[in-house]
Amino acid sequence: MRDNNLQYLIEKSKGVKMTPAEAERQRRSFAFGNTNIENDRVTRRVVDEQAEKIGSAKAGS
């Protein structure tokens, strides 16, 4: 990819507004990617289960 194409994509991405659902998917993906590197027993399902548990706990506060 040429530098000017990359710069164009960077500038275009600055205007993107994620929905709360998109941000949550991104957060979970980040958590999975970082934890799975250290522990291959961590699955997307485990991350989703923990995220739901944390969300429920926050909602009850």
C-alpha positions as CSV (number, residue, x, y, z in Angstrom):
1,M,0.0,0.0,0.0
2,R,1.4,3.4,-0.9
3,D,1.8,6.0,1.8
4,N,-0.8,8.3,0.3
5,N,-3.4,5.5,0.4
6,L,-2.6,4.8,4.0
7,Q,-2.8,8.5,4.9
8,Y,-6.2,8.7,3.1
9,L,-7.5,5.7,5.1
10,I,-6.3,7.2,8.3
11,E,-8.0,10.5,7.7
12,K,-11.2,8.8,6.6
13,S,-11.2,6.6,9.7
14,K,-11.1,9.7,12.0
15,G,-14.7,10.5,11.1
16,V,-16.1,7.0,11.9
17,K,-18.4,6.9,14.9
18,M,-18.9,3.5,16.4
19,T,-22.2,2.5,17.9
20,P,-22.2,1.2,21.5
21,A,-22.6,-2.3,20.2
22,E,-19.6,-1.9,17.8
23,A,-17.5,-0.5,20.6
24,E,-18.4,-3.5,22.8
25,R,-17.5,-6.0,20.1
26,Q,-14.2,-4.1,19.6
27,R,-13.5,-4.2,23.4
28,R,-14.2,-7.9,23.6
29,S,-12.0,-8.6,20.5
30,F,-9.2,-6.7,22.1
31,A,-9.6,-8.6,25.4
32,F,-9.6,-11.9,23.6
33,G,-6.6,-11.1,21.5
34,N,-4.5,-10.0,24.4
35,T,-5.5,-12.8,26.8
36,N,-5.3,-15.6,24.2
37,I,-1.7,-14.8,23.5
38,E,-0.8,-15.7,27.1
39,N,-3.3,-18.5,27.7
40,D,-4.7,-20.4,24.7
41,R,-7.5,-21.8,26.9
42,V,-9.1,-18.4,26.8
43,T,-11.7,-18.5,24.1
44,R,-14.1,-15.9,22.7
45,R,-16.9,-17.7,24.6
46,V,-15.0,-17.2,27.9
47,V,-14.5,-13.5,27.1
48,D,-18.2,-13.1,26.2
49,E,-19.3,-14.9,29.4
50,Q,-17.0,-12.7,31.6
51,A,-18.1,-9.5,29.8
52,E,-21.8,-10.4,30.4
53,K,-21.0,-11.2,34.0
54,I,-19.2,-7.8,34.5
55,G,-22.1,-6.0,32.7
56,S,-24.6,-7.6,35.0
57,A,-22.6,-6.6,38.0
58,K,-22.3,-3.0,36.9
59,A,-26.0,-2.8,36.1
60,G,-26.8,-4.0,39.6
61,S,-24.6,-1.3,41.3
